[in-house]
């Protein structure tokens, strides 16, 4: 029998995250939306609390988790009769959704919780995972001429003795100015295509790496988004995550393991932001005399109530897809298809719901009286970064049809 309730052992973590979102993030949400690029110092105490919970083992999933591809079948608990596992990936998406009920931009500003941390968790070997433990890592993928097609990365990394020399430009780097290090995606050999793309940990302050500018954005203004230039930037060869071997047969799989982890996390952000909009809109509708009746068909209720019911159904579908993708990662099952399905569904639904809630709330939705207009701005990026809606649908089509990227573009 399938149980769709939240796992009992994660409910305290979920509830704690909701309390943090309500009592710590919501009260400063508008403040840092207006003070773009100002660092939310209130997050330092919160980060310390999360570090303490993680170190004590009291909050599995409080930090970034990864989808590792190197386990043997014998290490997969479900295949050895141990049953299914609800682990760090599932806990992470549940807690992130609750935190984004408070504020997406502030969640993205959390120290030591960057997308680069998920890359390290997914690709690093055991020695690297220990060496970079506690490092706040941003992730640099997008380039001026390379958006959703990460395989066309032109930033280069050339081995010179015991160091790699990195040259290129990265844009839209979340936490690019604040993070302790940046995980940079670069190619070892452009002629070898996507198989030669590797990721490198570049510590902040490394000569040859500089933040060129911070972007002014539509939403998530509390989060800094940087353009970073690499000019003969030298990093130790030990900072290449995983193996330096170029396996043409494996292709892009090593790098894509990062996305298998981060896409459900971004989907969870969209779920949390959309849930905030739904909760507030329900209250506003009830204050206006519009009651959503779950015991009557939508077609016999008001247009506003019918629209609300449709949004809730879409939200629930996105939530379940996200939980499935995270659960599969916890159980070491290939989840590339499910991760892209969750990201595509949650990204689109999140943007649709927040905008629709603005419409349903009328003048209250469009003004700064409530946070609805802010959530509609914040949610749009969640349908774009970590792979746009169109890219996710393309990946899903390839997986379902069994076609390669060369066969279906």
C-alpha positions in Angstrom: 0.0 0.0 0.0 1.3 3.4 -0.9 1.4 6.0 1.9 1.4 9.5 0.6 1.8 11.1 4.0 5.1 12.8 5.0 7.5 10.2 6.6 7.0 10.3 10.4 10.7 10.7 11.1 10.9 13.9 9.0 7.8 15.6 10.4 9.7 17.3 13.2 12.3 18.7 10.7 9.4 19.8 8.4 7.6 21.5 11.3 10.9 23.2 12.4 11.5 24.5 8.9 8.0 25.9 8.8 8.4 27.7 12.1 11.7 29.2 10.8 10.0 30.3 7.6 7.1 31.9 9.5 9.0 33.5 12.3 12.4 34.4 10.8 12.1 34.6 7.0 8.7 36.1 6.5 9.3 39.1 8.8 12.4 40.2 6.8 11.2 39.1 3.4 10.1 42.6 2.2 13.2 44.2 3.8 15.7 42.3 1.7 13.5 42.4 -1.4 13.9 46.2 -1.3 17.6 46.1 -0.2 18.9 44.2 -3.2 22.5 42.9 -2.8 22.5 43.5 1.0 23.5 40.4 2.8 20.8 39.1 5.3 22.9 39.0 8.5 20.0 37.4 10.3 20.8 34.2 8.3 24.1 33.7 10.1 22.4 32.6 13.3 20.1 30.3 11.4 23.0 28.7 9.5 24.8 28.0 12.8 21.6 26.3 14.1 21.4 24.1 11.0 25.1 23.2 11.3 24.6 22.2 14.9 21.6 20.0 14.0 23.6 18.4 11.2 26.6 17.7 13.4 24.4 16.2 16.1 22.6 13.9 13.6 19.3 15.4 14.7 18.3 16.7 11.3 19.1 14.5 8.4 18.7 16.5 5.3 19.5 19.8 6.9 22.4 20.1 4.4 22.9 19.4 0.7 22.7 15.8 -0.3 23.9 14.2 -3.5 22.9 11.5 -6.1 26.0 9.3 -6.3 26.4 7.0 -9.3 29.2 4.9 -8.0 27.4 2.5 -5.7 27.3 -1.1 -6.7 24.0 -3.0 -6.7 25.0 -4.7 -3.4 25.0 -1.2 -1.8 21.4 -0.6 -2.8 19.4 -1.4 0.3 16.2 -1.9 -1.5 17.7 -4.6 -3.7 19.1 -6.5 -0.7 15.7 -6.7 0.9 16.2 -3.8 3.3 13.1 -2.1 2.1 12.7 1.5 0.9 14.7 4.3 2.5 13.6 7.8 3.3 16.9 9.7 3.4 18.6 13.0 3.1 17.3 13.9 -0.4 13.7 13.5 0.7 14.3 15.3 3.9 16.0 18.1 2.0 13.1 18.7 -0.5 10.6 18.7 2.4 12.5 21.2 4.5 13.3 23.4 1.4 9.7 23.6 0.4 8.8 24.8 3.9 11.6 27.4 4.0 10.5 28.7 0.6 7.0 29.1 2.0 8.8 31.8 3.9 11.1 33.3 1.2 12.9 31.8 -1.8 15.6 34.5 -2.1 16.5 34.1 1.6 16.7 30.4 1.3 19.1 30.8 -1.7 21.2 33.1 0.5 21.7 30.6 3.3 25.4 30.0 4.1 26.8 26.5 3.2 23.6 25.6 1.4 24.6 26.6 -2.2 23.9 24.6 -5.3 27.6 24.0 -5.5 27.3 22.0 -2.3 25.0 19.6 -4.1 27.5 19.3 -6.9 30.2 18.4 -4.4 28.0 15.9 -2.8 27.1 14.3 -6.1 30.4 14.2 -7.9 33.2 14.4 -5.3 35.2 11.4 -4.2 35.4 10.6 -0.5 38.6 12.6 0.1 37.1 15.6 -1.6 33.8 15.4 0.2 35.7 15.5 3.5 38.1 18.3 2.4 35.2 20.5 1.2 32.9 19.7 4.1 31.6 23.0 5.6 32.5 25.1 2.5 29.7 27.3 1.1 29.9 26.6 -2.6 28.1 28.4 -5.4 27.8 26.8 -8.9 28.9 28.4 -12.2 27.5 26.8 -15.3 25.8 29.4 -17.6 27.8 31.4 -20.0 27.0 34.4 -22.3 26.7 32.1 -25.3 25.5 29.0 -23.4 22.3 28.9 -21.5 20.2 25.7 -21.2 22.5 23.6 -23.3 25.3 23.0 -20.7 27.1 20.6 -23.1 28.2 23.6 -25.2 30.3 25.1 -22.3 33.3 27.0 -23.7 35.1 27.7 -20.4 38.4 25.8 -20.6 40.5 24.0 -18.0 44.0 23.1 -19.2 46.3 20.9 -17.1 49.7 22.6 -16.4 51.9 20.6 -14.1 50.0 20.1 -10.8 47.4 22.8 -11.6 44.5 23.4 -14.0 44.4 26.8 -15.7 40.8 28.0 -16.1 39.7 30.6 -18.6 36.2 31.8 -19.4 33.2 33.8 -18.2 30.2 32.6 -16.1 27.0 34.5 -15.7 24.0 34.2 -13.3 26.1 32.6 -10.5 23.9 32.3 -7.4 25.8 33.4 -4.3 28.7 34.1 -6.6 30.0 37.0 -4.5 29.2 35.6 -1.0 30.2 31.9 -1.3 33.5 30.5 0.0 34.1 28.7 -3.3 32.6 28.3 -6.7 32.1 25.0 -8.5 33.0 25.9 -12.1 32.0 23.7 -15.0 34.7 23.7 -17.7 35.8 21.5 -20.6 39.2 19.7 -20.7 39.0 19.4 -24.5 36.4 21.1 -26.7 37.0 18.5 -29.5 35.7 15.7 -27.2 32.4 17.4 -26.6 30.3 16.9 -23.5 32.3 14.0 -22.2 35.2 16.3 -21.4 33.2 18.7 -19.2 34.3 18.5 -15.6 33.6 20.6 -12.5 36.3 22.3 -10.4 36.2 23.8 -6.9 37.7 27.3 -7.0 38.1 29.0 -3.6 37.1 32.6 -3.2 40.1 34.9 -3.6 42.0 32.6 -6.0 44.1 34.8 -8.3 42.6 35.1 -11.8 39.0 34.8 -10.5 37.0 38.0 -10.1 33.4 39.0 -9.7 32.7 41.4 -12.6 29.2 42.6 -11.5 26.1 41.7 -9.6 22.8 41.5 -11.5 19.6 43.5 -10.9 16.8 41.0 -11.1 13.0 40.6 -11.3 12.8 38.5 -8.2 14.9 36.6 -5.5 16.6 40.0 -4.8 17.9 38.8 -1.5 20.1 36.4 -3.3 23.2 37.8 -5.0 23.6 36.7 -8.7 27.1 37.4 -10.1 29.0 37.4 -13.3 32.5 35.9 -12.7 35.5 36.2 -15.0 38.3 33.6 -15.0 41.6 34.7 -16.5 44.5 32.2 -16.2 42.9 31.1 -12.9 45.0 28.3 -11.4 43.6 25.6 -9.1 45.2 22.4 -7.8 44.5 19.4 -9.9 43.0 17.8 -6.8 40.2 20.3 -7.0 38.7 18.6 -10.1 35.7 16.8 -8.7 35.6 13.1 -9.3 37.9 11.6 -11.9 39.9 13.5 -14.5 39.4 10.6 -17.0 37.4 11.5 -20.1 35.0 8.6 -20.8 33.4 9.2 -24.1 31.0 6.2 -23.5 29.8 7.7 -20.3 29.5 11.1 -21.9 27.9 13.8 -19.8 26.6 11.4 -17.1 29.0 12.4 -14.4 28.2 16.1 -14.7 24.5 15.4 -15.0 24.5 13.6 -11.7 24.5 17.1 -10.2 21.3 18.0 -11.9 19.6 14.8 -10.8 20.0 16.1 -7.3 19.5 19.9 -7.8 16.4 19.7 -10.0 14.2 18.2 -7.3 15.5 20.9 -4.9 14.5 23.6 -7.3 11.1 21.9 -7.8 10.7 22.0 -4.0 11.4 25.7 -4.0 8.6 26.2 -6.5 6.3 24.1 -4.4 7.0 26.1 -1.3 6.5 29.4 -3.0 3.3 28.3 -4.6 2.0 26.9 -1.3 2.5 30.3 0.3 0.4 31.9 -2.4 -2.3 29.4 -2.1 -2.6 29.7 1.7 -2.8 33.5 1.6 -5.2 33.5 -1.3 -7.5 31.1 0.4 -7.7 33.4 3.4 -8.3 36.5 1.2 -11.1 34.7 -0.7 -12.8 33.6 2.5 -12.6 37.2 3.8 -14.3 38.3 0.6 -17.1 35.7 1.1 -15.7 33.1 -1.4 -15.6 29.7 0.3 -13.9 26.7 -1.3 -16.1 23.6 -0.8 -14.3 20.3 -1.2 -17.5 18.3 -1.0 -19.1 19.9 -4.1 -18.0 19.7 -7.8 -16.0 22.7 -9.0 -18.4 23.4 -11.8 -21.2 24.3 -9.4 -19.0 26.7 -7.4 -17.9 30.2 -8.2 -15.3 30.8 -10.8 -12.8 31.8 -8.2 -13.4 28.7 -6.1 -13.2 26.5 -9.2 -9.9 28.1 -10.2 -8.5 27.6 -6.7 -9.4 23.9 -6.7 -7.7 23.4 -10.1 -4.5 25.1 -8.7 -4.5 22.9 -5.7 -4.7 19.8 -7.8 -1.8 21.0 -10.0 0.2 21.8 -6.9 -0.3 18.4 -5.4 0.8 16.7 -8.6 4.0 18.7 -8.7 4.6 17.9 -5.0 4.2 14.2 -5.5 6.5 14.1 -8.5 9.2 16.0 -6.5 8.9 13.6 -3.6 9.2 10.7 -6.0 12.4 12.0 -7.6 14.0 12.6 -4.2 13.0 9.2 -2.8 14.5 7.5 -5.9 17.8 9.4 -5.2 17.7 8.1 -1.6 17.3 4.6 -2.8 20.1 4.9 -5.5 17.6 4.4 -8.3 18.3 6.3 -11.6 16.1 9.4 -11.4 17.1 11.6 -14.3 13.6 11.2 -15.9 11.7 11.8 -12.7 14.0 14.8 -11.7 13.2 16.5 -15.0 9.5 15.7 -14.8 9.4 17.2 -11.3 11.3 20.3 -12.3 9.2 20.8 -15.4 5.9 20.4 -13.6 6.8 22.3 -10.4 8.4 25.1 -12.3 5.4 25.7 -14.6 2.8 25.1 -11.9 4.6 27.4 -9.4 4.7 30.3 -11.8 1.1 29.7 -12.9 -0.2 29.5 -9.4 1.6 32.6 -8.1 0.4 34.7 -11.0 -3.1 33.4 -10.8 -3.2 34.2 -7.1 -2.3 37.8 -7.9 -5.3 37.9 -10.3 -7.7 36.3 -7.8 -6.7 38.8 -5.1 -7.2 41.8 -7.4 -5.7 45.0 -6.0 -4.4 43.3 -2.9 -2.5 40.9 -5.2 -0.9 43.6 -7.3 0.1 45.9 -4.5 2.8 45.6 -1.9 0.2 45.3 0.8 0.6 41.6 0.7 3.5 39.4 -0.5 1.6 37.9 -3.4 3.2 40.2 -6.0 6.7 39.3 -4.6 6.0 35.6 -4.8 4.9 35.9 -8.4 8.2 37.6 -9.2 10.3 35.1 -7.2 8.7 32.1 -8.7 9.6 32.9 -12.3 13.3 32.0 -11.9 12.3 28.6 -10.6 10.9 27.7 -14.0 14.2 28.9 -15.7 17.4 28.0 -13.8 18.6 24.5 -13.5 17.2 23.9 -17.0 14.3 25.7 -18.6 10.8 24.3 -19.1 11.7 23.4 -22.7 14.9 21.7 -21.8 13.2 19.6 -19.2 10.5 18.5 -21.7 13.3 17.6 -24.1 15.0 15.5 -21.5 11.8 13.7 -20.6 11.1 13.0 -24.3 14.6 11.5 -24.8 14.2 9.3 -21.8 10.7 8.1 -22.7 11.5 7.5 -26.3 15.0 6.0 -25.6 16.7 8.5 -27.9 20.1 10.2 -27.5 20.7 14.0 -27.5 22.1 13.6 -31.0 18.9 11.9 -32.2 16.5 14.3 -30.5 17.5 18.0 -30.3 
